[in-house]
Amino acid sequence: MKTLIRFFAATGLALGCMLPSLQADAQTATKTADNTSLWFNGPFIVLFLSILILLSVIAVLGKIVKTLVEQDTFEFLRNRKSTKVGALLIGLMLSSVSNFAQEAVTAPVVATSIINGMDNTLFWTMLSILMIEFIVIMILLKVLVSYLQKKGLIQPIAVNLPKWLQWKTMVGDDLPIEKEADLLTDHDYDGIQELDNGMPPMLKYIFVASIAAAVIYWGYYEMGSGPTQLEEYQNELVKADADKMAYLKLAGNLVDENTVKLVDDAVILADGQKIYATNCVACHGDKGQGGVGPNLTDANWIHGGSINDIFKTIKYGVPDKGMRAWQSEIKPADMQAISSYIIKEFGGKNVAGGKAPQGAVYNAAVTNANTNDTTAIAAMPTDSAKTK
């Protein structure tokens, strides 16, 4: 018992000594990120309180075990094996302290990784302490239960179970060794005789349970509401589309004139229409027929009619032609939406009353054949829909 008491004291002392320096290192590592104290960090508070609670449980259980079993099992708890276990646990604790001290010294030089807002070493040290505390609690409970069973105050759980649920019965080991002669067969292999043991009942139960599970599975998926493989596949496609849209919304600002894609999504095109109506109608007309700016519905384009060309024109503008640059006012994702809207809504329509053609005829097939850009060929409408 004294060995365990020493271990509890060592654990508490080590934690108390380590905590200030751990907190200081973690705060230094995270200062530039959020400039907040560890005492306002949820995961740290949970781990810290868990450590304190388990220490309290260990203290209470240690006191109970010491009071109840000190006289009867004092020598048992002080034997060589127990001492080795206690020394090993304390050694592990001191080793973790030493390792942390070495890492803390090098922290200003080596980049510190952060887990849940905490220094990497702090997080894993606290988690290790929790694990060691849990192991100690299990040891104390085992000692306490063994003592109470020895005194007859409680009975082993197996005693109260029906015979077919007891472990020895489950594994087929309930036959006393002196009665094994009744199971001997007449098979003799160089003096080695064979016992006529049946399959362990536990394996029989597992076999029966697997049959029952198969029946339930078949009923749910064949007769019930369980989805078929095709339905599961379709559901996964829907989920993948939703995930893709979420990703595009998050990564939309990473789009540039080299990575822009022609978008077919109705929601994104509707956003493009709104932005066009707000910023582009004054120069290009509500139907793309042109005005101050060129006609967007014919086959002629001054600066190229691909999705990349349109995006680039919107982004950087053409100052000498009166086209302003929008990159400081419209996000890249929105410029992609406008570019796609122009191609999808205006391309190849040649609206009546439109402004006279300007620039050269843009031939998507020829342009993309020269650049080997087969993706753009597939994306462009067949009647040479394009942009100014």
Number of C-alpha atoms within 10 A of each C-alpha: 22 15 18 24 16 14 20 20 15 16 19 16 11 17 20 11 11 16 14 11 15 23 18 14 21 25 21 18 22 19 12 9 10 10 11 14 15 19 12 9 13 12 16 19 13 10 16 17 12 16 21 14 14 17 22 12 15 22 16 12 17 22 13 14 19 19 10 14 17 15 9 10 16 13 12 12 18 15 12 10 11 16 15 13 13 20 16 13 18 22 13 15 21 15 12 18 17 12 13 18 16 11 14 20 11 12 16 12 8 10 9 20 13 15 13 11 21 23 24 15 22 22 19 14 20 19 16 15 22 20 13 17 21 17 13 22 19 13 13 20 16 12 16 19 17 16 18 16 13 12 10 10 9 12 14 13 8 12 9 10 11 9 13 11 14 15 15 16 16 18 14 15 12 12 11 7 8 7 9 12 9 9 12 14 12 10 12 10 8 6 7 8 12 13 14 13 12 7 11 14 17 17 13 12 12 11 12 12 12 12 12 12 12 12 11 14 14 13 13 13 13 12 10 11 9 14 13 11 10 9 11 12 12 12 13 12 12 12 12 12 12 12 12 12 15 12 11 14 12 11 12 19 14 12 18 17 18 11 10 23 20 19 19 13 11 10 11 19 22 14 15 22 19 14 18 23 16 10 12 17 18 14 17 23 20 13 19 27 24 23 16 13 19 24 28 32 30 27 24 25 24 14 16 22 29 29 27 20 20 26 27 24 23 22 22 14 17 14 9 7 8 11 15 14 16 17 14 9 9 16 16 23 21 20 29 31 29 29 31 28 25 24 25 18 16 21 23 20 17 19 16 9 9 19 21 12 18 15 13 13 16 22 19 23 16 11 16 16 12 9 9 11 12 11 11 20 17 12 16 20 15 13 12 22 26 31 32 25
